[in-house]
Amino acid sequence: MWKLLEILFGRKQRAADSALPVVLSPRVLLIVFDPLMNAAGESLTRLAGWTPVETLVNAYIQDLMECSGGLVRYQVVERIEVNEFPPKVDGFRYTPQTYAEVMRRAARPHQPDLLNYNEFLARFDLLRRIAAREIDEVWAFAFPFAGFYESVMGGPGAFFCNADPLLGTARAGRRFIIMGFSYERGVGEMLEAFGHRAESIMEQVYRRTRPSENLWKKFIRYDQTHPGQAECGNVHFAPNSERDYDWGNPRTVLSRCDDWYHFPHFQGLVKPVNCTEWGGGDIRAHHRWWLQHFPKVAGRTNGIANNWWQYIVDPNYV
């Protein structure tokens, strides 16, 4: 076993140190919960008029490929559609009638809201499929109040990824992530879920570095926390933000954001920025702008790969 681990992780180490950054093509299992809502067999997405899942998925894949400079090339290898409501952690399931009452605000959403992840893993044989390398991660699409985390990690050595790790999943043989998306929302919200995944993983990558060498903490600086020393900010706070989700703030601040395009050879570039830089308040535009600044070159700095995308997309590199 140890020899196998040395081979697997040795390959990853050599890939990270090669002359070119790692290109990743993760295989995705797409699972869509789209319950039938009436005797005529009409689905929830059709009745509600929400965006088709394929439209959201294609745009999301394209955005991540562009933001990563072509290094991340997700491929959906299988799509499963389930025309029913999944069970909550306490066994409760919505019916078309009870869910319609929630959406009309005639009833409150069920509590606890959380999905039964153990049932979900078993139903789709996910641990075996991950171990067999049939798939690398799972994207689940569902409705509001379905109970999915935006992202959650399983597998041996799994750690916090915008949610506590899934217990009892070591037999998957490697780390994997389940993304939870809503087809009631847009691509911007999908990128936000990915952004929080990135935040969690990069916190883990740099957790043992000295403060002076923690480039992640440098990357996420914004003016409110570091006056006059803003860099790229984080998912919720742009360089000039004064509160959560304040991506449309017209206030101008100085930022070193574009110096990250020269990483790891910073040139000390500073420029005035405001919301016009990242889309004037549009969620998708801001998140694309933020992700485009992530380092994506070969080599290492203080032992950490200069291609952050490999960690975020494949947590087995961490």
C-alpha positions, 0 to 999 in steps of 0.5 A: 500500500505504501509503495502504491501511495509513493508511486501515485503521489510521486507522480503528482509531485513530478507533474507539479515540478515539470516545465509546464503546469498540470492540465486537469480533465476531471470526469464528472458524474452529473445527477439531476433531481427534477421531481414530477409535480403532477399526474401529467408528468410535468417536471419541476424545472419545466413548470417553474421555467428555470434554466435548463441544467445543460445550459448552466453546466456548459457555461460553468465548464467554459468559464472555468476553462477560460479562467484557468487559462485552459488548465481545467477541462471538466468533462461530464461522463454521465448524466443521471436524472431522478424524477423525485425528491431526495430524502433528508437526513431524518428521512423526510421527503417532500411531496409535490404538494408539500413542496409547492406549499413551501414555494408559495410560502404557505408552509415553512421549509422542512428542518433539518434541511440537510440531505441524507448524504449516506443514502446519496452515496449508497444509492449512486454507488459513489465510493466504488465509482471514485475508487475505480476511477470511473469518476473524479467528482459529482455535481448534483443539481436540485431545487431550493431547499434540497439540502445539498452543501455547496461543496463537501469533500469525502475520501481518506484525509478529507478536510473542511471544504465549505462543509465538514468532511463526509465521514465513513468514506475512506474506501473511496481510496482518494479524496473527492468533492460533491458540488451542490447546485441549484437550477433555480440560480445562475452560473454566477452562483455556481462560480460562487460555490466553486469560489468557496471550495477554492477558499477552503482548499487554499486555506488547507494548502497554506495552513502550515506556512509562516505568515510572511510566506502565506501567499494565499493570505496575501492574495485575499487582502482587501482595502477594508482589512488592509487599507492601501494594501488591497490585492484581489479580495475574496469571494464575498469581498472585492478589493474595495468592498465594505460589506458582504456581496458588495461587488458594485461599490464605485469607491476607488482604492489602490490594489495590487490585483494585476501583479498576480498576473506576473506570479511568482515574479511580482513587479510591485504593480499598483493601480486604482480600481473600483467595481468597473474592473470586475463587472459593476456588481454582476456576480458572474463577472466578479467571480470570473475576474477573481478566478482569473487572477489565480496563479497558473504557472509551473514550478514551486514557491516555498514548496507549494505549486505555483499552479493553484488550480491543481489543488482546487480541482484535485484535492489529492494534490494537497 
